[in-house]
Amino acid sequence: MAKVAFIGLGVMGYPMAGHLKNRGGHDLTVYNRTVAKAEKWAAEFGGRAVATPAEAADGADFVFCCVGNDDDLRSVTTGKDGAFETLKAGAVFIDNTTASAEVARELDAAATARGAHFIDAPVSGGQAGAENGVLTVMCGGDPQVFESARPVIDAYARMVGLMGPAGSGQLTKMVNQICIAGLIQGLAEGIHFGKKAGLDIEKVIEVISKGAAGSWQMENRHKTMSAGKYDFGFAVDWMRKDFGILLTEARNNGAKLPVTALVDQFYADVQEMGGKRWDTSSLLARLEK
Ligand SMILES: NC(=O)c1ccc[n+]([C@@H]2O[C@H](COP(=O)([O-])OP(=O)(O)OC[C@H]3O[C@@H](n4cnc5c(N)ncnc54)[C@H](OP(=O)(O)O)[C@@H]3O)[C@@H](O)[C@H]2O)c1
């Protein structure tokens, strides 16, 4: 049993912290900006809720974090009352936020300067993956530090991989989002075309999902897409945040991402249609408007 802190009990962090307590059997201290959520978590799982990230990290062996973006992450780490004020020598800070590789390298240097360690560890698998404790975790950091953290991370994961030095986890998550971008647009266009052609979409998907066109998105999202239901899952606002990060990275490393850049603009249309919190499969709504 380790002393573990968790900062950021949102859609993802709340159940992830729960698995660290229940499955991992660790001694948990939690912090959330909106205090009521931390109190609810403590009442449900039996850990300790505290008022600042610094209090949460004080004395912890492993400090987990899952907040929104780069600025949120800086605020709870190197900001006032941030976790890095108290992070002890030898402690490992594991960041599950989807953020830039640049902020990961910056926090790795800040943790190292304190004699502590940093691992960027963004996740994929969505809300359901977090609730069921079956997330995919893409890590960047030192191999020895990773090996010490891995059994703790396992509490909420099905797949955990070390991708390289600090920032490599975030770069891998960028690849993940790039692969999804064009795929969802293709699926949206396929369903849109099928409907216009007067086909029975259920029947079409039943047949083609077993062939070369099959995908996780097709299996898990075609029913809700053809029913026009988009009010769940990974939000368009979050996807645009991720695209912003990876398009900046691509400008720096010279990668060409024409389709991803185009789909980013399609999601801007969806935001204008009022779909900021809709699921990313809402690209179909844009075609049907
Ligand atoms: N949702 C998904 O399906 C999914 C999947 C993969 C990856 N992710 C990534 O995981 C991260 C979290 O996503 P989520 O869906 O859990 O988001 P969320 O429900 O909006 O939760 C965000 C959490 O961060 C806290 N927070 C935000 N800004 C803060 C600040 N400046 N200071 C202190 N706390 C702050 C929020 O506190 P409050 O409660 O006070 O607002 C909340 O606990 C994001 O980077 C997202 O891209 C999400």
The ligand as an SDF file (V2000), in Angstrom:
LIG
                    3D

 48 52  0  0  0  0  0  0  0  0999 V2000
  -13.7660   12.6220  -20.8780 N   0  0  0  0  0  0  0  0  0  0  0  0
  -13.1320   11.7790  -21.6950 C   0  0  0  0  0  0  0  0  0  0  0  0
  -13.7420   10.9230  -22.3340 O   0  0  0  0  0  0  0  0  0  0  0  0
  -11.6130   11.8220  -21.8120 C   0  0  0  0  0  0  0  0  0  0  0  0
  -10.9530   10.7710  -22.4540 C   0  0  0  0  0  0  0  0  0  0  0  0
   -9.5650   10.8030  -22.5540 C   0  0  0  0  0  0  0  0  0  0  0  0
   -8.8510   11.8790  -22.0550 C   0  0  0  0  0  0  0  0  0  0  0  0
   -9.5350   12.9240  -21.4480 N   0  0  0  0  0  0  0  0  0  0  0  0
   -8.7320   14.0440  -20.9380 C   0  0  0  0  0  0  0  0  0  0  0  0
   -8.7080   13.9680  -19.5160 O   0  0  0  0  0  0  0  0  0  0  0  0
   -8.6760   15.2790  -18.9690 C   0  0  0  0  0  0  0  0  0  0  0  0
   -9.8620   15.4660  -18.0210 C   0  0  0  0  0  0  0  0  0  0  0  0
  -11.0570   15.2230  -18.7230 O   0  0  0  0  0  0  0  0  0  0  0  0
  -12.4700   15.1060  -17.9560 P   0  0  0  0  0  0  0  0  0  0  0  0
  -13.4360   14.6220  -18.9790 O   0  0  0  0  0  0  0  0  0  0  0  0
  -12.3050   14.3630  -16.6730 O   0  0  0  0  0  0  0  0  0  0  0  0
  -12.7530   16.6550  -17.6700 O   0  0  0  0  0  0  0  0  0  0  0  0
  -13.7120   17.3170  -16.5810 P   0  0  0  0  0  0  0  0  0  0  0  0
  -14.8310   16.3980  -16.1990 O   0  0  0  0  0  0  0  0  0  0  0  0
  -14.0490   18.6730  -17.0920 O   0  0  0  0  0  0  0  0  0  0  0  0
  -12.7580   17.4470  -15.2980 O   0  0  0  0  0  0  0  0  0  0  0  0
  -11.6890   18.3440  -15.2550 C   0  0  0  0  0  0  0  0  0  0  0  0
  -11.1450   18.3520  -13.8550 C   0  0  0  0  0  0  0  0  0  0  0  0
  -10.0710   19.2900  -13.7860 O   0  0  0  0  0  0  0  0  0  0  0  0
  -10.3290   20.2370  -12.7520 C   0  0  0  0  0  0  0  0  0  0  0  0
   -9.7490   21.5210  -13.1500 N   0  0  0  0  0  0  0  0  0  0  0  0
   -9.8250   22.1190  -14.3670 C   0  0  0  0  0  0  0  0  0  0  0  0
   -9.1400   23.2710  -14.3600 N   0  0  0  0  0  0  0  0  0  0  0  0
   -8.6070   23.4070  -13.1290 C   0  0  0  0  0  0  0  0  0  0  0  0
   -7.7980   24.3860  -12.5210 C   0  0  0  0  0  0  0  0  0  0  0  0
   -7.3670   25.4640  -13.1930 N   0  0  0  0  0  0  0  0  0  0  0  0
   -7.4510   24.2080  -11.2360 N   0  0  0  0  0  0  0  0  0  0  0  0
   -7.8710   23.1240  -10.5580 C   0  0  0  0  0  0  0  0  0  0  0  0
   -8.6430   22.1550  -11.0750 N   0  0  0  0  0  0  0  0  0  0  0  0
   -8.9970   22.3030  -12.3540 C   0  0  0  0  0  0  0  0  0  0  0  0
  -11.8350   20.2870  -12.6500 C   0  0  0  0  0  0  0  0  0  0  0  0
  -12.2270   20.8260  -11.4010 O   0  0  0  0  0  0  0  0  0  0  0  0
  -13.7570   21.3020  -11.1510 P   0  0  0  0  0  0  0  0  0  0  0  0
  -14.4970   20.0780  -10.7260 O   0  0  0  0  0  0  0  0  0  0  0  0
  -13.6620   22.3240  -10.0920 O   0  0  0  0  0  0  0  0  0  0  0  0
  -14.2600   21.8700  -12.4670 O   0  0  0  0  0  0  0  0  0  0  0  0
  -12.1630   18.8040  -12.7990 C   0  0  0  0  0  0  0  0  0  0  0  0
  -11.8880   18.0950  -11.6320 O   0  0  0  0  0  0  0  0  0  0  0  0
   -8.6830   16.2530  -20.1630 C   0  0  0  0  0  0  0  0  0  0  0  0
   -7.3620   16.6290  -20.4640 O   0  0  0  0  0  0  0  0  0  0  0  0
   -9.2870   15.4160  -21.2820 C   0  0  0  0  0  0  0  0  0  0  0  0
   -8.8560   15.8600  -22.5690 O   0  0  0  0  0  0  0  0  0  0  0  0
  -10.8840   12.9090  -21.3030 C   0  0  0  0  0  0  0  0  0  0  0  0
  1  2  1  0
  2  3  2  0
  2  4  1  0
  4  5  1  0
  4 48  2  0
  5  6  2  0
  6  7  1  0
  7  8  2  0
  8  9  1  0
  8 48  1  0
  9 10  1  0
  9 46  1  0
 10 11  1  0
 11 12  1  0
 11 44  1  0
 12 13  1  0
 13 14  1  0
 14 15  2  0
 14 16  1  0
 14 17  1  0
 17 18  1  0
 18 19  2  0
 18 20  1  0
 18 21  1  0
 21 22  1  0
 22 23  1  0
 23 24  1  0
 23 42  1  0
 24 25  1  0
 25 26  1  0
 25 36  1  0
 26 27  1  0
 26 35  1  0
 27 28  2  0
 28 29  1  0
 29 30  1  0
 29 35  2  0
 30 31  1  0
 30 32  2  0
 32 33  1  0
 33 34  2  0
 34 35  1  0
 36 37  1  0
 36 42  1  0
 37 38  1  0
 38 39  2  0
 38 40  1  0
 38 41  1  0
 42 43  1  0
 44 45  1  0
 44 46  1  0
 46 47  1  0
M  CHG  2   8   1  16  -1
M  END
$$$$
